């Protein structure tokens, strides 16, 4: 395949190189349809998405594609994509209104899976990534550190980590591809290629975190397209940094003391809080005793799980299988969005997650809503491998500029419609 065709297929651009809908266009909300495996990487794999202008290193075999069904259309006869179970659940969510939900979900967007990074993607030193009721729980343990949001002072000096990134010519960033408003794919398109073939072109990665990642790439490498996105599940964010598969993680990652022992965080770029998501018809009222006996889903490795581990109000939130390989991940899942699928199927009664993420889910499914109020205060930060202090300082320098204008633009583009009332980013704290 000619290089220019490869680029268009990789980046989701039409044959003239123009992104679908324009660079700043906000795509229509994708409607989620319940289905298994809402996100790739459950087996620990880290698929890669290459930014505009990116090509995998020459001389390596083409990576095998990973087929991942992001959404599953529901047929009119109820077959396929978990249609029967979804239909039963929607009837339970409320009479005639559920029919409208079913119709909306039937028209859901099926997102395109990313190709697996394989041996052709950069990795390793010098080649890839640089080696309500009751007392609300705290997301960070105050006994282990005093102020986890305090980070290193900003600097534009090129240290060893930044120098390696510049030598490689690409910034490798771990992101999400299924969190609406934060890191998600636009709808795929079909276009005729120069060789006359008709091919489906994957959508582009968009969202608040994607904008921030591109700003970092532009500052370090002079071009926001000199970036490789690797989609990683929630429970693999820290491992991806420790193993050197990514330089940075920009993926709605909460700063807390436990994580600060494993990775190095930038200053905070967004304030969020844990909240309960449940069907509108549910009697659950929030993070309180109404959760007693209810099945609650969280993402493995998330602060939501830690919160429930501290105070669950009698909710059932842990998978209790027999330890065999076939045990289903029903209540504790690799990715937070998998919980929405479980909720739509009626396999769980509620989801606990960041309100910033839950607001995007509620925007996609009219049958669910946020319950109660946020019951923690948490801050998102960009994560780097421990010891890469010069990279952390460089990111903090980028955030100084990002807060002065681009942050507000990104908020208004991606978040304001579903998460209104936020006046600006949190103030930075330095050690």
Buried (B, 14 or more C-beta within 10 A) or exposed (E): BEEEBBBBBBBBBBEEEEBBBEEEEBBEBBBBBBBBBBBBBBEEBBBBBBBBBBEBEEEEEEBEEBEBBBBBBBEEEBEEBBBBBBBEBBEBBBEEBBEEBBEBBBEBBBBBBBBBBBEBBBBEEEEBBBBBBEEBBBBBBEEEBEEBBBBBEBBEEBBBBBEBBBEBEBBBBBBBBBBBBBBBBBBBBEBEBEEEEEBEBBBBBBBBBBBBBBBBBBBBBEBBBBBBBBBBBBBBBBBBBEBBBBBBBBBBBBBBBBBBEBBBBBBBBBBBBBBBBBBBBBEBBBBBEBBEEBBBBBBBBBBBBBBBEEBBBEBBBBEEEEEEEEEEBBBBBBBBBBBBBBBBBBBBBBBBBBBBBBBBBBBBBBBBBBBBEBBBBBBBBBBBBBEBBBBBBBBBBBBEEBBEEBBBEBBEBBBBBBBEEBEEBBEBEEE
